[in-house]
Amino acid sequence: MGQALYRKYRSKSLGEIIGQEHITTTLANALQQGRVSHAYLLTGPRGTGKTSIARILAHEINGLAYDDEAHLDIIEIDAASNRRIDEIRDLRDKVNTAPSAAKYKVYIIDEVHMLTKEAFNALLKTLEEPPAHVIFILATTEAHKLPETIISRTQRYSLRPVPSEQVVAHLKSIASQEKITIDDEALQLIAEHGEGSFRDSISLLDQAGSSSDTVTRSDIERILGLAPGAYIDNLQCRLFLWAYRSVATRHH
């Protein structure tokens, strides 16, 4: 069973993250200068690199090479399924334990906005007085749902949707490496549909690459269930002519 392309081409260093240079450059400089915060908050749309940056940062803070293998001192928590106060209390009990091998014990809490009010209150107490060996990296697609008390105790970084031209260039590179023949119009449509999400765009490329020897715009339209572009253009032209004739008729 082949590996999904979005996992195969996941960034392994801050320098490989595309479209978020305003964040990765700042973080890289801070790490080089030895300035490490006790809590980071990564916000932004889905598929723009929040989890990748969190994992890379957790490893680079500890001077560890980033691979897909789990590390005992880098703990990932999905707040969507661990949102109650009991889970956060359990976390609070464990943070006082020293790292087993790394310099820092890093907790990555994904979709942190899903925590309950009671869980947020419990987390806040830990963020206010964290042990020196613990670092938190929080990530969310819905920062407006976070209490201001939580946000104020973190170093916040806001990710942006990746520009279409950067998505197209990256997809073209992946397609070349995977020997997927795809035309520019198809790549452009994939990027537009992805709306700045690398993960969604790469997943669609993966699907398209398995559907045809030579992928065209019409193949992507078929996969997405969209009307052909020529049909849309024809319909828009007809609507314009109808509107023009209606106005002309009223003036005569």
URGITA-V146170 format. One record per residue. N is the residue number from 1. RES is the residue in one letter. SS is DSSP state (H for helix, E for strand, - for the rest). PHI is phi as a letter, one per 20 degrees, with the letter a starting at -180 (none if undefined). Layout:
N_RES_SS_PHI ; N_RES_SS_PHI
//
This chain:
1_M_-_none ; 2_G_-_f ; 3_Q_-_e ; 4_A_-_g ; 5_L_H_f ; 6_Y_H_f ; 7_R_H_e ; 8_K_H_f ; 9_Y_-_d ; 10_R_-_f ; 11_S_-_f ; 12_K_-_d ; 13_S_-_b ; 14_L_H_g ; 15_G_H_f ; 16_E_H_e ; 17_I_-_f ; 18_I_-_d ; 19_G_-_n ; 20_Q_-_c ; 21_E_H_f ; 22_H_H_f ; 23_I_H_e ; 24_T_H_f ; 25_T_H_f ; 26_T_H_f ; 27_L_H_f ; 28_A_H_f ; 29_N_H_f ; 30_A_H_f ; 31_L_H_f ; 32_Q_H_f ; 33_Q_-_e ; 34_G_-_m ; 35_R_-_e ; 36_V_-_d ; 37_S_-_e ; 38_H_-_e ; 39_A_E_b ; 40_Y_E_d ; 41_L_E_c ; 42_L_E_d ; 43_T_E_c ; 44_G_-_q ; 45_P_-_f ; 46_R_-_f ; 47_G_-_m ; 48_T_-_e ; 49_G_-_o ; 50_K_H_f ; 51_T_H_f ; 52_S_H_f ; 53_I_H_f ; 54_A_H_f ; 55_R_H_f ; 56_I_H_f ; 57_L_H_f ; 58_A_H_g ; 59_H_H_f ; 60_E_H_f ; 61_I_H_g ; 62_N_-_e ; 63_G_-_m ; 64_L_-_d ; 65_A_-_f ; 66_Y_-_e ; 67_D_-_c ; 68_D_-_e ; 69_E_-_e ; 70_A_-_f ; 71_H_-_d ; 72_L_-_g ; 73_D_-_e ; 74_I_E_d ; 75_I_E_d ; 76_E_E_e ; 77_I_E_c ; 78_D_E_e ; 79_A_-_f ; 80_A_-_f ; 81_S_-_d ; 82_N_-_c ; 83_R_-_e ; 84_R_-_e ; 85_I_H_f ; 86_D_H_f ; 87_E_H_f ; 88_I_H_f ; 89_R_H_f ; 90_D_H_f ; 91_L_H_f ; 92_R_H_f ; 93_D_H_f ; 94_K_H_e ; 95_V_-_f ; 96_N_-_f ; 97_T_-_f ; 98_A_-_f ; 99_P_-_g ; 100_S_-_e ; 101_A_-_b ; 102_A_-_e ; 103_K_-_f ; 104_Y_-_c ; 105_K_E_e ; 106_V_E_d ; 107_Y_E_d ; 108_I_E_d ; 109_I_E_d ; 110_D_E_e ; 111_E_-_l ; 112_V_H_f ; 113_H_H_f ; 114_M_H_f ; 115_L_-_f ; 116_T_-_f ; 117_K_H_g ; 118_E_H_f ; 119_A_H_f ; 120_F_H_f ; 121_N_H_f ; 122_A_H_f ; 123_L_H_f ; 124_L_H_g ; 125_K_H_f ; 126_T_H_f ; 127_L_H_f ; 128_E_H_f ; 129_E_-_c ; 130_P_-_f ; 131_P_-_f ; 132_A_-_f ; 133_H_-_e ; 134_V_E_d ; 135_I_E_c ; 136_F_E_d ; 137_I_E_c ; 138_L_E_e ; 139_A_E_c ; 140_T_E_b ; 141_T_-_e ; 142_E_-_c ; 143_A_H_f ; 144_H_H_f ; 145_K_H_e ; 146_L_-_e ; 147_P_-_f ; 148_E_H_g ; 149_T_H_f ; 150_I_H_f ; 151_I_H_g ; 152_S_-_f ; 153_R_-_d ; 154_T_-_c ; 155_Q_E_e ; 156_R_E_e ; 157_Y_E_c ; 158_S_E_d ; 159_L_-_e ; 160_R_-_d ; 161_P_-_g ; 162_V_-_f ; 163_P_-_g ; 164_S_H_g ; 165_E_H_f ; 166_Q_H_f ; 167_V_H_f ; 168_V_H_g ; 169_A_H_f ; 170_H_H_f ; 171_L_H_f ; 172_K_H_f ; 173_S_H_f ; 174_I_H_f ; 175_A_H_g ; 176_S_H_f ; 177_Q_H_f ; 178_E_-_e ; 179_K_-_l ; 180_I_-_e ; 181_T_E_e ; 182_I_E_b ; 183_D_-_e ; 184_D_H_f ; 185_E_H_f ; 186_A_H_f ; 187_L_H_f ; 188_Q_H_f ; 189_L_H_f ; 190_I_H_f ; 191_A_H_f ; 192_E_H_f ; 193_H_H_f ; 194_G_H_f ; 195_E_-_l ; 196_G_-_n ; 197_S_-_e ; 198_F_H_f ; 199_R_H_g ; 200_D_H_f ; 201_S_H_f ; 202_I_H_f ; 203_S_H_f ; 204_L_H_f ; 205_L_H_f ; 206_D_H_g ; 207_Q_H_f ; 208_A_H_f ; 209_G_H_f ; 210_S_-_e ; 211_S_-_d ; 212_S_-_b ; 213_D_-_f ; 214_T_E_c ; 215_V_E_e ; 216_T_-_d ; 217_R_H_g ; 218_S_H_f ; 219_D_H_f ; 220_I_H_f ; 221_E_H_f ; 222_R_H_f ; 223_I_H_f ; 224_L_H_e ; 225_G_-_m ; 226_L_-_e ; 227_A_-_f ; 228_P_-_g ; 229_G_H_g ; 230_A_H_f ; 231_Y_H_f ; 232_I_H_f ; 233_D_H_f ; 234_N_H_f ; 235_L_H_f ; 236_Q_H_f ; 237_C_H_f ; 238_R_H_f ; 239_L_H_f ; 240_F_H_f ; 241_L_H_f ; 242_W_H_f ; 243_A_H_f ; 244_Y_H_f ; 245_R_H_f ; 246_S_H_f ; 247_V_H_f ; 248_A_H_f ; 249_T_H_f ; 250_R_H_f ; 251_H_H_e ; 252_H_-_d
//
